[in-house]
Amino acid sequence: MRTVFFETSSFTATVGNYLTDDEYRALQTHMQLNPQAGDVMPRTGGFRKLRWADGRRGKGRRGGLRVIYYWLMNDGQFWMFAIYDKDELENLTADQEKALKKAIETELKVRGTP
């Protein structure tokens, strides 16, 4: 199945602060091979949080980056929502989780996807 990556404007604006083009391609390849690699985040409607090594700071996956994405399995689409350092934010707030859930519910409703 062909896969496509869609990015929010905030993801596009910040991904270059964390990953080189080659590192981002490696992340995308990993996600294509393992689309459900990230842990499902409760209370978000199915978003996943993937832990990824941070080469800039020499940090492994545990202390490195967090990538928030939604995998739309039937369409082969990855929706890239956020990337950040673990040091910047350990977990999303309840309000952020609610916002993600509302965003995905709205998008899926518009698309007519269950």
MOKA-V241631 format. One record per residue. N is the residue number from 1. RES is the residue in one small letter. BURIAL is # if it has 16 or more other C-alpha atoms within 10 Angstrom, else .. D_LAST is the distance of its C-alpha to the last C-alpha in whole Angstrom. Layout:
n: {N,N}
res: {RES,RES}
burial: {BURIAL,BURIAL}
d_last: {D_LAST,D_LAST}
This chain:
n: {1,2,3,4,5,6,7,8,9,10,11,12,13,14,15,16,17,18,19,20,21,22,23,24,25,26,27,28,29,30,31,32,33,34,35,36,37,38,39,40,41,42,43,44,45,46,47,48,49,50,51,52,53,54,55,56,57,58,59,60,61,62,63,64,65,66,67,68,69,70,71,72,73,74,75,76,77,78,79,80,81,82,83,84,85,86,87,88,89,90,91,92,93,94,95,96,97,98,99,100,101,102,103,104,105,106,107,108,109,110,111,112,113,114}
res: {m,r,t,v,f,f,e,t,s,s,f,t,a,t,v,g,n,y,l,t,d,d,e,y,r,a,l,q,t,h,m,q,l,n,p,q,a,g,d,v,m,p,r,t,g,g,f,r,k,l,r,w,a,d,g,r,r,g,k,g,r,r,g,g,l,r,v,i,y,y,w,l,m,n,d,g,q,f,w,m,f,a,i,y,d,k,d,e,l,e,n,l,t,a,d,q,e,k,a,l,k,k,a,i,e,t,e,l,k,v,r,g,t,p}
burial: {.,.,.,.,.,.,.,.,.,.,#,.,.,.,#,.,.,#,#,.,.,.,.,.,.,.,#,#,.,.,#,#,.,.,#,.,.,#,.,#,.,.,.,#,#,#,#,#,#,#,#,#,#,#,.,.,.,.,.,.,.,.,#,#,#,#,#,#,#,#,#,#,.,.,.,.,#,#,#,#,#,#,#,#,#,#,.,.,.,.,.,.,.,.,.,.,#,.,.,#,#,.,.,#,#,.,.,.,.,.,.,.,.,.}
d_last: {20,21,19,19,20,19,21,21,25,26,25,27,30,30,29,33,35,33,33,35,34,34,33,30,30,30,27,25,27,26,22,22,24,22,19,18,22,21,21,18,19,18,17,15,12,12,15,18,21,24,27,29,33,35,38,39,40,41,38,36,32,33,35,33,30,27,24,21,18,14,13,11,12,10,12,15,15,16,16,20,20,23,26,29,32,32,35,34,31,30,27,25,26,24,24,22,20,18,19,16,14,14,14,11,9,11,10,7,7,10,9,7,4,0}
